[in-house]
């Protein structure tokens, strides 16, 4: 799940924006905890703030702990 990708990064696993994008696309296609293709579209056409915003919406929508949003806002998700 996308939350696992975020938590893995927070726990120090190597992060690749490209690999993250590919995994997000898989979950979006399955409709697992996502809202359409909002995350991948933000990665395709937005900037880092857009990606942070939709990732935080994902956290809120799935009722994950709010402190994860602070982590999301502290990271660069697209290059």
mmCIF file of the N, C-alpha and C atoms, coordinates in Angstrom:
data_MODEL
# 
_entry.id   MODEL 
# 
loop_
_atom_site.group_PDB 
_atom_site.id 
_atom_site.type_symbol 
_atom_site.label_atom_id 
_atom_site.label_alt_id 
_atom_site.label_comp_id 
_atom_site.label_asym_id 
_atom_site.label_entity_id 
_atom_site.label_seq_id 
_atom_site.pdbx_PDB_ins_code 
_atom_site.Cartn_x 
_atom_site.Cartn_y 
_atom_site.Cartn_z 
_atom_site.occupancy 
_atom_site.B_iso_or_equiv 
_atom_site.pdbx_formal_charge 
_atom_site.auth_seq_id 
_atom_site.auth_comp_id 
_atom_site.auth_asym_id 
_atom_site.auth_atom_id 
_atom_site.pdbx_PDB_model_num 
ATOM 1   N N  . UNK A 1 1  ? 0.833  -1.179 0.000   1.00 0.00 ? 1  UNK A N  1 
ATOM 2   C CA . UNK A 1 1  ? 0.000  0.000  0.000   1.00 0.00 ? 1  UNK A CA 1 
ATOM 3   C C  . UNK A 1 1  ? 0.881  1.247  0.000   1.00 0.00 ? 1  UNK A C  1 
ATOM 4   N N  . UNK A 1 2  ? 0.301  2.344  -0.419  1.00 0.00 ? 2  UNK A N  1 
ATOM 5   C CA . UNK A 1 2  ? 1.056  3.584  -0.509  1.00 0.00 ? 2  UNK A CA 1 
ATOM 6   C C  . UNK A 1 2  ? 1.586  3.997  0.856   1.00 0.00 ? 2  UNK A C  1 
ATOM 7   N N  . UNK A 1 3  ? 0.806  3.789  1.890   1.00 0.00 ? 3  UNK A N  1 
ATOM 8   C CA . UNK A 1 3  ? 1.269  4.133  3.237   1.00 0.00 ? 3  UNK A CA 1 
ATOM 9   C C  . UNK A 1 3  ? 2.567  3.394  3.565   1.00 0.00 ? 3  UNK A C  1 
ATOM 10  N N  . UNK A 1 4  ? 2.677  2.163  3.135   1.00 0.00 ? 4  UNK A N  1 
ATOM 11  C CA . UNK A 1 4  ? 3.901  1.396  3.389   1.00 0.00 ? 4  UNK A CA 1 
ATOM 12  C C  . UNK A 1 4  ? 5.103  2.012  2.676   1.00 0.00 ? 4  UNK A C  1 
ATOM 13  N N  . UNK A 1 5  ? 4.886  2.521  1.476   1.00 0.00 ? 5  UNK A N  1 
ATOM 14  C CA . UNK A 1 5  ? 5.971  3.178  0.745   1.00 0.00 ? 5  UNK A CA 1 
ATOM 15  C C  . UNK A 1 5  ? 6.445  4.422  1.490   1.00 0.00 ? 5  UNK A C  1 
ATOM 16  N N  . UNK A 1 6  ? 5.489  5.176  2.019   1.00 0.00 ? 6  UNK A N  1 
ATOM 17  C CA . UNK A 1 6  ? 5.818  6.389  2.773   1.00 0.00 ? 6  UNK A CA 1 
ATOM 18  C C  . UNK A 1 6  ? 6.562  6.031  4.055   1.00 0.00 ? 6  UNK A C  1 
ATOM 19  N N  . UNK A 1 7  ? 6.041  5.048  4.775   1.00 0.00 ? 7  UNK A N  1 
ATOM 20  C CA . UNK A 1 7  ? 6.667  4.657  6.044   1.00 0.00 ? 7  UNK A CA 1 
ATOM 21  C C  . UNK A 1 7  ? 8.037  4.032  5.831   1.00 0.00 ? 7  UNK A C  1 
ATOM 22  N N  . UNK A 1 8  ? 8.200  3.272  4.748   1.00 0.00 ? 8  UNK A N  1 
ATOM 23  C CA . UNK A 1 8  ? 9.521  2.712  4.437   1.00 0.00 ? 8  UNK A CA 1 
ATOM 24  C C  . UNK A 1 8  ? 10.540 3.829  4.246   1.00 0.00 ? 8  UNK A C  1 
ATOM 25  N N  . UNK A 1 9  ? 10.132 4.864  3.531   1.00 0.00 ? 9  UNK A N  1 
ATOM 26  C CA . UNK A 1 9  ? 11.047 5.991  3.322   1.00 0.00 ? 9  UNK A CA 1 
ATOM 27  C C  . UNK A 1 9  ? 11.358 6.672  4.649   1.00 0.00 ? 9  UNK A C  1 
ATOM 28  N N  . UNK A 1 10 ? 10.336 6.871  5.462   1.00 0.00 ? 10 UNK A N  1 
ATOM 29  C CA . UNK A 1 10 ? 10.549 7.509  6.765   1.00 0.00 ? 10 UNK A CA 1 
ATOM 30  C C  . UNK A 1 10 ? 11.501 6.685  7.628   1.00 0.00 ? 10 UNK A C  1 
ATOM 31  N N  . UNK A 1 11 ? 11.449 5.364  7.452   1.00 0.00 ? 11 UNK A N  1 
ATOM 32  C CA . UNK A 1 11 ? 12.306 4.469  8.231   1.00 0.00 ? 11 UNK A CA 1 
ATOM 33  C C  . UNK A 1 11 ? 13.709 4.326  7.653   1.00 0.00 ? 11 UNK A C  1 
ATOM 34  N N  . UNK A 1 12 ? 14.010 5.075  6.591   1.00 0.00 ? 12 UNK A N  1 
ATOM 35  C CA . UNK A 1 12 ? 15.372 5.105  6.077   1.00 0.00 ? 12 UNK A CA 1 
ATOM 36  C C  . UNK A 1 12 ? 15.641 4.297  4.828   1.00 0.00 ? 12 UNK A C  1 
ATOM 37  N N  . UNK A 1 13 ? 14.630 3.666  4.271   1.00 0.00 ? 13 UNK A N  1 
ATOM 38  C CA . UNK A 1 13 ? 14.852 2.923  3.020   1.00 0.00 ? 13 UNK A CA 1 
ATOM 39  C C  . UNK A 1 13 ? 15.137 3.893  1.882   1.00 0.00 ? 13 UNK A C  1 
ATOM 40  N N  . UNK A 1 14 ? 15.913 3.424  0.928   1.00 0.00 ? 14 UNK A N  1 
ATOM 41  C CA . UNK A 1 14 ? 16.258 4.234  -0.243  1.00 0.00 ? 14 UNK A CA 1 
ATOM 42  C C  . UNK A 1 14 ? 14.981 4.689  -0.946  1.00 0.00 ? 14 UNK A C  1 
ATOM 43  N N  . UNK A 1 15 ? 14.960 5.950  -1.380  1.00 0.00 ? 15 UNK A N  1 
ATOM 44  C CA . UNK A 1 15 ? 13.807 6.492  -2.090  1.00 0.00 ? 15 UNK A CA 1 
ATOM 45  C C  . UNK A 1 15 ? 14.202 6.862  -3.505  1.00 0.00 ? 15 UNK A C  1 
ATOM 46  N N  . UNK A 1 16 ? 13.399 6.405  -4.435  1.00 0.00 ? 16 UNK A N  1 
ATOM 47  C CA . UNK A 1 16 ? 13.523 6.785  -5.837  1.00 0.00 ? 16 UNK A CA 1 
ATOM 48  C C  . UNK A 1 16 ? 12.157 7.301  -6.266  1.00 0.00 ? 16 UNK A C  1 
ATOM 49  N N  . UNK A 1 17 ? 12.098 8.544  -6.735  1.00 0.00 ? 17 UNK A N  1 
ATOM 50  C CA . UNK A 1 17 ? 10.820 9.113  -7.168  1.00 0.00 ? 17 UNK A CA 1 
ATOM 51  C C  . UNK A 1 17 ? 10.200 8.256  -8.275  1.00 0.00 ? 17 UNK A C  1 
ATOM 52  N N  . UNK A 1 18 ? 11.030 7.743  -9.152  1.00 0.00 ? 18 UNK A N  1 
ATOM 53  C CA . UNK A 1 18 ? 10.536 6.912  -10.252 1.00 0.00 ? 18 UNK A CA 1 
ATOM 54  C C  . UNK A 1 18 ? 9.907  5.620  -9.730  1.00 0.00 ? 18 UNK A C  1 
ATOM 55  N N  . UNK A 1 19 ? 10.596 4.934  -8.844  1.00 0.00 ? 19 UNK A N  1 
ATOM 56  C CA . UNK A 1 19 ? 10.059 3.687  -8.285  1.00 0.00 ? 19 UNK A CA 1 
ATOM 57  C C  . UNK A 1 19 ? 8.798  3.945  -7.468  1.00 0.00 ? 19 UNK A C  1 
ATOM 58  N N  . UNK A 1 20 ? 8.789  5.036  -6.699  1.00 0.00 ? 20 UNK A N  1 
ATOM 59  C CA . UNK A 1 20 ? 7.609  5.414  -5.921  1.00 0.00 ? 20 UNK A CA 1 
ATOM 60  C C  . UNK A 1 20 ? 6.426  5.629  -6.864  1.00 0.00 ? 20 UNK A C  1 
ATOM 61  N N  . UNK A 1 21 ? 6.662  6.352  -7.951  1.00 0.00 ? 21 UNK A N  1 
ATOM 62  C CA . UNK A 1 21 ? 5.626  6.619  -8.947  1.00 0.00 ? 21 UNK A CA 1 
ATOM 63  C C  . UNK A 1 21 ? 5.056  5.319  -9.516  1.00 0.00 ? 21 UNK A C  1 
ATOM 64  N N  . UNK A 1 22 ? 5.935  4.403  -9.901  1.00 0.00 ? 22 UNK A N  1 
ATOM 65  C CA . UNK A 1 22 ? 5.469  3.133  -10.473 1.00 0.00 ? 22 UNK A CA 1 
ATOM 66  C C  . UNK A 1 22 ? 4.619  2.348  -9.477  1.00 0.00 ? 22 UNK A C  1 
ATOM 67  N N  . UNK A 1 23 ? 5.031  2.322  -8.224  1.00 0.00 ? 23 UNK A N  1 
ATOM 68  C CA . UNK A 1 23 ? 4.264  1.615  -7.192  1.00 0.00 ? 23 UNK A CA 1 
ATOM 69  C C  . UNK A 1 23 ? 2.927  2.304  -6.938  1.00 0.00 ? 23 UNK A C  1 
ATOM 70  N N  . UNK A 1 24 ? 2.936  3.630  -6.889  1.00 0.00 ? 24 UNK A N  1 
ATOM 71  C CA . UNK A 1 24 ? 1.687  4.381  -6.701  1.00 0.00 ? 24 UNK A CA 1 
ATOM 72  C C  . UNK A 1 24 ? 0.717  4.057  -7.827  1.00 0.00 ? 24 UNK A C  1 
ATOM 73  N N  . UNK A 1 25 ? 1.209  4.027  -9.063  1.00 0.00 ? 25 UNK A N  1 
ATOM 74  C CA . UNK A 1 25 ? 0.346  3.715  -10.217 1.00 0.00 ? 25 UNK A CA 1 
ATOM 75  C C  . UNK A 1 25 ? -0.307 2.342  -10.060 1.00 0.00 ? 25 UNK A C  1 
ATOM 76  N N  . UNK A 1 26 ? 0.442  1.377  -9.553  1.00 0.00 ? 26 UNK A N  1 
ATOM 77  C CA . UNK A 1 26 ? -0.128 0.039  -9.343  1.00 0.00 ? 26 UNK A CA 1 
ATOM 78  C C  . UNK A 1 26 ? -1.301 0.101  -8.377  1.00 0.00 ? 26 UNK A C  1 
ATOM 79  N N  . UNK A 1 27 ? -1.108 0.802  -7.257  1.00 0.00 ? 27 UNK A N  1 
ATOM 80  C CA . UNK A 1 27 ? -2.173 0.901  -6.257  1.00 0.00 ? 27 UNK A CA 1 
ATOM 81  C C  . UNK A 1 27 ? -3.351 1.719  -6.774  1.00 0.00 ? 27 UNK A C  1 
ATOM 82  N N  . UNK A 1 28 ? -3.076 2.750  -7.558  1.00 0.00 ? 28 UNK A N  1 
ATOM 83  C CA . UNK A 1 28 ? -4.172 3.539  -8.129  1.00 0.00 ? 28 UNK A CA 1 
ATOM 84  C C  . UNK A 1 28 ? -5.011 2.679  -9.072  1.00 0.00 ? 28 UNK A C  1 
ATOM 85  N N  . UNK A 1 29 ? -4.363 1.866  -9.868  1.00 0.00 ? 29 UNK A N  1 
ATOM 86  C CA . UNK A 1 29 ? -5.108 0.988  -10.786 1.00 0.00 ? 29 UNK A CA 1 
ATOM 87  C C  . UNK A 1 29 ? -5.988 -0.001 -10.032 1.00 0.00 ? 29 UNK A C  1 
ATOM 88  N N  . UNK A 1 30 ? -5.510 -0.445 -8.880  1.00 0.00 ? 30 UNK A N  1 
ATOM 89  C CA . UNK A 1 30 ? -6.286 -1.375 -8.054  1.00 0.00 ? 30 UNK A CA 1 
ATOM 90  C C  . UNK A 1 30 ? -7.342 -0.659 -7.218  1.00 0.00 ? 30 UNK A C  1 
ATOM 91  N N  . UNK A 1 31 ? -7.220 0.658  -7.099  1.00 0.00 ? 31 UNK A N  1 
ATOM 92  C CA . UNK A 1 31 ? -8.156 1.428  -6.287  1.00 0.00 ? 31 UNK A CA 1 
ATOM 93  C C  . UNK A 1 31 ? -7.973 1.197  -4.799  1.00 0.00 ? 31 UNK A C  1 
ATOM 94  N N  . UNK A 1 32 ? -6.753 0.904  -4.394  1.00 0.00 ? 32 UNK A N  1 
ATOM 95  C CA . UNK A 1 32 ? -6.467 0.582  -2.997  1.00 0.00 ? 32 UNK A CA 1 
ATOM 96  C C  . UNK A 1 32 ? -6.194 1.863  -2.216  1.00 0.00 ? 32 UNK A C  1 
ATOM 97  N N  . UNK A 1 33 ? -7.200 2.367  -1.511  1.00 0.00 ? 33 UNK A N  1 
ATOM 98  C CA . UNK A 1 33 ? -7.038 3.535  -0.653  1.00 0.00 ? 33 UNK A CA 1 
ATOM 99  C C  . UNK A 1 33 ? -6.773 4.836  -1.374  1.00 0.00 ? 33 UNK A C  1 
ATOM 100 N N  . UNK A 1 34 ? -6.964 4.845  -2.681  1.00 0.00 ? 34 UNK A N  1 
ATOM 101 C CA . UNK A 1 34 ? -6.667 6.044  -3.456  1.00 0.00 ? 34 UNK A CA 1 
ATOM 102 C C  . UNK A 1 34 ? -7.949 6.714  -3.917  1.00 0.00 ? 34 UNK A C  1 
ATOM 103 N N  . UNK A 1 35 ? -7.772 7.909  -4.446  1.00 0.00 ? 35 UNK A N  1 
ATOM 104 C CA . UNK A 1 35 ? -8.889 8.673  -5.003  1.00 0.00 ? 35 UNK A CA 1 
ATOM 105 C C  . UNK A 1 35 ? -8.563 8.902  -6.470  1.00 0.00 ? 35 UNK A C  1 
ATOM 106 N N  . UNK A 1 36 ? -8.889 7.933  -7.292  1.00 0.00 ? 36 UNK A N  1 
ATOM 107 C CA . UNK A 1 36 ? -8.535 8.033  -8.701  1.00 0.00 ? 36 UNK A CA 1 
ATOM 108 C C  . UNK A 1 36 ? -7.032 7.984  -8.886  1.00 0.00 ? 36 UNK A C  1 
ATOM 109 N N  . UNK A 1 37 ? -6.552 8.867  -9.732  1.00 0.00 ? 37 UNK A N  1 
ATOM 110 C CA . UNK A 1 37 ? -5.119 8.923  -10.032 1.00 0.00 ? 37 UNK A CA 1 
ATOM 111 C C  . UNK A 1 37 ? -4.510 10.224 -9.528  1.00 0.00 ? 37 UNK A C  1 
ATOM 112 N N  . UNK A 1 38 ? -5.037 10.746 -8.426  1.00 0.00 ? 38 UNK A N  1 
ATOM 113 C CA . UNK A 1 38 ? -4.613 12.067 -7.974  1.00 0.00 ? 38 UNK A CA 1 
ATOM 114 C C  . UNK A 1 38 ? -3.129 12.155 -7.632  1.00 0.00 ? 38 UNK A C  1 
ATOM 115 N N  . UNK A 1 39 ? -2.565 11.107 -7.066  1.00 0.00 ? 39 UNK A N  1 
ATOM 116 C CA . UNK A 1 39 ? -1.150 11.171 -6.676  1.00 0.00 ? 39 UNK A CA 1 
ATOM 117 C C  . UNK A 1 39 ? -0.250 11.148 -7.915  1.00 0.00 ? 39 UNK A C  1 
ATOM 118 N N  . UNK A 1 40 ? -0.492 10.214 -8.815  1.00 0.00 ? 40 UNK A N  1 
ATOM 119 C CA . UNK A 1 40 ? 0.366  10.148 -10.006 1.00 0.00 ? 40 UNK A CA 1 
ATOM 120 C C  . UNK A 1 40 ? 0.176  11.372 -10.898 1.00 0.00 ? 40 UNK A C  1 
ATOM 121 N N  . UNK A 1 41 ? -1.032 11.913 -10.965 1.00 0.00 ? 41 UNK A N  1 
ATOM 122 C CA . UNK A 1 41 ? -1.241 13.136 -11.750 1.00 0.00 ? 41 UNK A CA 1 
ATOM 123 C C  . UNK A 1 41 ? -0.472 14.305 -11.150 1.00 0.00 ? 41 UNK A C  1 
ATOM 124 N N  . UNK A 1 42 ? -0.456 14.389 -9.828  1.00 0.00 ? 42 UNK A N  1 
ATOM 125 C CA . UNK A 1 42 ? 0.329  15.444 -9.175  1.00 0.00 ? 42 UNK A CA 1 
ATOM 126 C C  . UNK A 1 42 ? 1.811  15.256 -9.472  1.00 0.00 ? 42 UNK A C  1 
ATOM 127 N N  . UNK A 1 43 ? 2.257  14.009 -9.501  1.00 0.00 ? 43 UNK A N  1 
ATOM 128 C CA . UNK A 1 43 ? 3.668  13.743 -9.808  1.00 0.00 ? 43 UNK A CA 1 
ATOM 129 C C  . UNK A 1 43 ? 3.979  14.058 -11.268 1.00 0.00 ? 43 UNK A C  1 
ATOM 130 N N  . UNK A 1 44 ? 3.010  13.835 -12.154 1.00 0.00 ? 44 UNK A N  1 
ATOM 131 C CA . UNK A 1 44 ? 3.211  14.096 -13.580 1.00 0.00 ? 44 UNK A CA 1 
ATOM 132 C C  . UNK A 1 44 ? 3.181  15.587 -13.909 1.00 0.00 ? 44 UNK A C  1 
ATOM 133 N N  . UNK A 1 45 ? 2.201  16.295 -13.353 1.00 0.00 ? 45 UNK A N  1 
ATOM 134 C CA . UNK A 1 45 ? 1.923  17.655 -13.815 1.00 0.00 ? 45 UNK A CA 1 
ATOM 135 C C  . UNK A 1 45 ? 2.092  18.742 -12.758 1.00 0.00 ? 45 UNK A C  1 
ATOM 136 N N  . UNK A 1 46 ? 2.303  18.348 -11.520 1.00 0.00 ? 46 UNK A N  1 
ATOM 137 C CA . UNK A 1 46 ? 2.419  19.339 -10.460 1.00 0.00 ? 46 UNK A CA 1 
ATOM 138 C C  . UNK A 1 46 ? 3.848  19.508 -9.995  1.00 0.00 ? 46 UNK A C  1 
ATOM 139 N N  . UNK A 1 47 ? 3.960  20.225 -8.889  1.00 0.00 ? 47 UNK A N  1 
ATOM 140 C CA . UNK A 1 47 ? 5.269  20.384 -8.266  1.00 0.00 ? 47 UNK A CA 1 
ATOM 141 C C  . UNK A 1 47 ? 5.260  19.660 -6.925  1.00 0.00 ? 47 UNK A C  1 
ATOM 142 N N  . UNK A 1 48 ? 6.321  19.810 -6.173  1.00 0.00 ? 48 UNK A N  1 
ATOM 143 C CA . UNK A 1 48 ? 6.439  19.072 -4.919  1.00 0.00 ? 48 UNK A CA 1 
ATOM 144 C C  . UNK A 1 48 ? 5.294  19.390 -3.961  1.00 0.00 ? 48 UNK A C  1 
ATOM 145 N N  . UNK A 1 49 ? 4.875  20.660 -3.920  1.00 0.00 ? 49 UNK A N  1 
ATOM 146 C CA . UNK A 1 49 ? 3.769  21.033 -3.029  1.00 0.00 ? 49 UNK A CA 1 
ATOM 147 C C  . UNK A 1 49 ? 2.480  20.317 -3.405  1.00 0.00 ? 49 UNK A C  1 
ATOM 148 N N  . UNK A 1 50 ? 2.245  20.147 -4.695  1.00 0.00 ? 50 UNK A N  1 
ATOM 149 C CA . UNK A 1 50 ? 1.052  19.424 -5.144  1.00 0.00 ? 50 UNK A CA 1 
ATOM 150 C C  . UNK A 1 50 ? 1.096  17.974 -4.681  1.00 0.00 ? 50 UNK A C  1 
ATOM 151 N N  . UNK A 1 51 ? 2.256  17.358 -4.809  1.00 0.00 ? 51 UNK A N  1 
ATOM 152 C CA . UNK A 1 51 ? 2.403  15.960 -4.386  1.00 0.00 ? 51 UNK A CA 1 
ATOM 153 C C  . UNK A 1 51 ? 2.226  15.855 -2.876  1.00 0.00 ? 51 UNK A C  1 
ATOM 154 N N  . UNK A 1 52 ? 2.821  16.762 -2.140  1.00 0.00 ? 52 UNK A N  1 
ATOM 155 C CA . UNK A 1 52 ? 2.649  16.762 -0.687  1.00 0.00 ? 52 UNK A CA 1 
ATOM 156 C C  . UNK A 1 52 ? 1.173  16.885 -0.319  1.00 0.00 ? 52 UNK A C  1 
ATOM 157 N N  . UNK A 1 53 ? 0.466  17.790 -1.006  1.00 0.00 ? 53 UNK A N  1 
ATOM 158 C CA . UNK A 1 53 ? -0.961 18.011 -0.724  1.00 0.00 ? 53 UNK A CA 1 
ATOM 159 C C  . UNK A 1 53 ? -1.776 16.740 -0.940  1.00 0.00 ? 53 UNK A C  1 
ATOM 160 N N  . UNK A 1 54 ? -1.597 16.064 -2.077  1.00 0.00 ? 54 UNK A N  1 
ATOM 161 C CA . UNK A 1 54 ? -2.409 14.876 -2.344  1.00 0.00 ? 54 UNK A CA 1 
ATOM 162 C C  . UNK A 1 54 ? -1.995 13.699 -1.460  1.00 0.00 ? 54 UNK A C  1 
ATOM 163 N N  . UNK A 1 55 ? -0.722 13.621 -1.107  1.00 0.00 ? 55 UNK A N  1 
ATOM 164 C CA . UNK A 1 55 ? -0.311 12.569 -0.172  1.00 0.00 ? 55 UNK A CA 1 
ATOM 165 C C  . UNK A 1 55 ? -0.931 12.810 1.203   1.00 0.00 ? 55 UNK A C  1 
ATOM 166 N N  . UNK A 1 56 ? -0.985 14.060 1.633   1.00 0.00 ? 56 UNK A N  1 
ATOM 167 C CA . UNK A 1 56 ? -1.631 14.364 2.918   1.00 0.00 ? 56 UNK A CA 1 
ATOM 168 C C  . UNK A 1 56 ? -3.127 14.070 2.853   1.00 0.00 ? 56 UNK A C  1 
ATOM 169 N N  . UNK A 1 57 ? -3.756 14.348 1.721   1.00 0.00 ? 57 UNK A N  1 
ATOM 170 C CA . UNK A 1 57 ? -5.173 14.003 1.558   1.00 0.00 ? 57 UNK A CA 1 
ATOM 171 C C  . UNK A 1 57 ? -5.368 12.493 1.648   1.00 0.00 ? 57 UNK A C  1 
ATOM 172 N N  . UNK A 1 58 ? -4.450 11.754 1.070   1.00 0.00 ? 58 UNK A N  1 
ATOM 173 C CA . UNK A 1 58 ? -4.482 10.292 1.158   1.00 0.00 ? 58 UNK A CA 1 
ATOM 174 C C  . UNK A 1 58 ? -4.416 9.851  2.619   1.00 0.00 ? 58 UNK A C  1 
ATOM 175 N N  . UNK A 1 59 ? -3.527 10.452 3.394   1.00 0.00 ? 59 UNK A N  1 
ATOM 176 C CA . UNK A 1 59 ? -3.383 10.123 4.817   1.00 0.00 ? 59 UNK A CA 1 
ATOM 177 C C  . UNK A 1 59 ? -4.686 10.416 5.551   1.00 0.00 ? 59 UNK A C  1 
ATOM 178 N N  . UNK A 1 60 ? -5.258 11.582 5.305   1.00 0.00 ? 60 UNK A N  1 
ATOM 179 C CA . UNK A 1 60 ? -6.503 11.974 5.968   1.00 0.00 ? 60 UNK A CA 1 
ATOM 180 C C  . UNK A 1 60 ? -7.657 11.063 5.575   1.00 0.00 ? 60 UNK A C  1 
ATOM 181 N N  . UNK A 1 61 ? -7.784 10.809 4.287   1.00 0.00 ? 61 UNK A N  1 
ATOM 182 C CA . UNK A 1 61 ? -8.889 9.996  3.773   1.00 0.00 ? 61 UNK A CA 1 
ATOM 183 C C  . UNK A 1 61 ? -8.876 8.585  4.364   1.00 0.00 ? 61 UNK A C  1 
ATOM 184 N N  . UNK A 1 62 ? -7.688 8.060  4.589   1.00 0.00 ? 62 UNK A N  1 
ATOM 185 C CA . UNK A 1 62 ? -7.564 6.704  5.115   1.00 0.00 ? 62 UNK A CA 1 
ATOM 186 C C  . UNK A 1 62 ? -7.386 6.668  6.633   1.00 0.00 ? 62 UNK A C  1 
ATOM 187 N N  . UNK A 1 63 ? -7.490 7.846  7.252   1.00 0.00 ? 63 UNK A N  1 
ATOM 188 C CA . UNK A 1 63 ? -7.451 7.982  8.709   1.00 0.00 ? 63 UNK A CA 1 
ATOM 189 C C  . UNK A 1 63 ? -6.174 7.419  9.333   1.00 0.00 ? 63 UNK A C  1 
ATOM 190 N N  . UNK A 1 64 ? -5.046 7.676  8.648   1.00 0.00 ? 64 UNK A N  1 
ATOM 191 C CA . UNK A 1 64 ? -3.750 7.320  9.215   1.00 0.00 ? 64 UNK A CA 1 
ATOM 192 C C  . UNK A 1 64 ? -3.334 8.413  10.199  1.00 0.00 ? 64 UNK A C  1 
ATOM 193 N N  . UNK A 1 65 ? -2.385 8.145  11.083  1.00 0.00 ? 65 UNK A N  1 
ATOM 194 C CA . UNK A 1 65 ? -1.963 9.148  12.070  1.00 0.00 ? 65 UNK A CA 1 
ATOM 195 C C  . UNK A 1 65 ? -1.498 10.456 11.409  1.00 0.00 ? 65 UNK A C  1 
ATOM 196 N N  . UNK A 1 66 ? -1.946 11.557 11.974  1.00 0.00 ? 66 UNK A N  1 
ATOM 197 C CA . UNK A 1 66 ? -1.675 12.878 11.399  1.00 0.00 ? 66 UNK A CA 1 
ATOM 198 C C  . UNK A 1 66 ? -0.192 13.235 11.385  1.00 0.00 ? 66 UNK A C  1 
ATOM 199 N N  . UNK A 1 67 ? 0.607  12.651 12.264  1.00 0.00 ? 67 UNK A N  1 
ATOM 200 C CA . UNK A 1 67 ? 2.032  12.992 12.285  1.00 0.00 ? 67 UNK A CA 1 
ATOM 201 C C  . UNK A 1 67 ? 2.745  12.591 10.992  1.00 0.00 ? 67 UNK A C  1 
ATOM 202 N N  . UNK A 1 68 ? 2.157  11.683 10.252  1.00 0.00 ? 68 UNK A N  1 
ATOM 203 C CA . UNK A 1 68 ? 2.742  11.278 8.969   1.00 0.00 ? 68 UNK A CA 1 
ATOM 204 C C  . UNK A 1 68 ? 2.709  12.453 7.988   1.00 0.00 ? 68 UNK A C  1 
ATOM 205 N N  . UNK A 1 69 ? 1.698  13.309 8.124   1.00 0.00 ? 69 UNK A N  1 
ATOM 206 C CA . UNK A 1 69 ? 1.606  14.480 7.252   1.00 0.00 ? 69 UNK A CA 1 
ATOM 207 C C  . UNK A 1 69 ? 2.799  15.411 7.451   1.00 0.00 ? 69 UNK A C  1 
ATOM 208 N N  . UNK A 1 70 ? 3.247  15.561 8.686   1.00 0.00 ? 70 UNK A N  1 
ATOM 209 C CA . UNK A 1 70 ? 4.429  16.394 8.945   1.00 0.00 ? 70 UNK A CA 1 
ATOM 210 C C  . UNK A 1 70 ? 5.640  15.837 8.202   1.00 0.00 ? 70 UNK A C  1 
ATOM 211 N N  . UNK A 1 71 ? 5.783  14.522 8.220   1.00 0.00 ? 71 UNK A N  1 
ATOM 212 C CA . UNK A 1 71 ? 6.888  13.896 7.504   1.00 0.00 ? 71 UNK A CA 1 
ATOM 213 C C  . UNK A 1 71 ? 6.753  14.151 5.999   1.00 0.00 ? 71 UNK A C  1 
ATOM 214 N N  . UNK A 1 72 ? 5.560  13.956 5.473   1.00 0.00 ? 72 UNK A N  1 
ATOM 215 C CA . UNK A 1 72 ? 5.325  14.163 4.039   1.00 0.00 ? 72 UNK A CA 1 
ATOM 216 C C  . UNK A 1 72 ? 5.721  15.576 3.635   1.00 0.00 ? 72 UNK A C  1 
ATOM 217 N N  . UNK A 1 73 ? 5.322  16.553 4.439   1.00 0.00 ? 73 UNK A N  1 
ATOM 218 C CA . UNK A 1 73 ? 5.626  17.951 4.119   1.00 0.00 ? 73 UNK A CA 1 
ATOM 219 C C  . UNK A 1 73 ? 7.113  18.279 4.241   1.00 0.00 ? 73 UNK A C  1 
ATOM 220 N N  . UNK A 1 74 ? 7.864  17.434 4.903   1.00 0.00 ? 74 UNK A N  1 
ATOM 221 C CA . UNK A 1 74 ? 9.297  17.702 5.084   1.00 0.00 ? 74 UNK A CA 1 
ATOM 222 C C  . UNK A 1 74 ? 10.161 17.097 3.980   1.00 0.00 ? 74 UNK A C  1 
ATOM 223 N N  . UNK A 1 75 ? 9.533  16.376 3.049   1.00 0.00 ? 75 UNK A N  1 
ATOM 224 C CA . UNK A 1 75 ? 10.298 15.645 2.038   1.00 0.00 ? 75 UNK A CA 1 
ATOM 225 C C  . UNK A 1 75 ? 10.060 16.178 0.632   1.00 0.00 ? 75 UNK A C  1 
ATOM 226 N N  . UNK A 1 76 ? 11.025 15.913 -0.231  1.00 0.00 ? 76 UNK A N  1 
ATOM 227 C CA . UNK A 1 76 ? 10.882 16.195 -1.658  1.00 0.00 ? 76 UNK A CA 1 
ATOM 228 C C  . UNK A 1 76 ? 10.498 14.884 -2.328  1.00 0.00 ? 76 UNK A C  1 
ATOM 229 N N  . UNK A 1 77 ? 9.357  14.892 -3.006  1.00 0.00 ? 77 UNK A N  1 
ATOM 230 C CA . UNK A 1 77 ? 8.800  13.676 -3.597  1.00 0.00 ? 77 UNK A CA 1 
ATOM 231 C C  . UNK A 1 77 ? 9.031  13.572 -5.098  1.00 0.00 ? 77 UNK A C  1 
ATOM 232 N N  . UNK A 1 78 ? 9.254  14.706 -5.743  1.00 0.00 ? 78 UNK A N  1 
ATOM 233 C CA . UNK A 1 78 ? 9.507  14.710 -7.189  1.00 0.00 ? 78 UNK A CA 1 
ATOM 234 C C  . UNK A 1 78 ? 10.780 15.494 -7.465  1.00 0.00 ? 78 UNK A C  1 
ATOM 235 N N  . UNK A 1 79 ? 11.442 15.121 -8.548  1.00 0.00 ? 79 UNK A N  1 
ATOM 236 C CA . UNK A 1 79 ? 12.688 15.816 -8.916  1.00 0.00 ? 79 UNK A CA 1 
ATOM 237 C C  . UNK A 1 79 ? 12.568 16.421 -10.295 1.00 0.00 ? 79 UNK A C  1 
# 
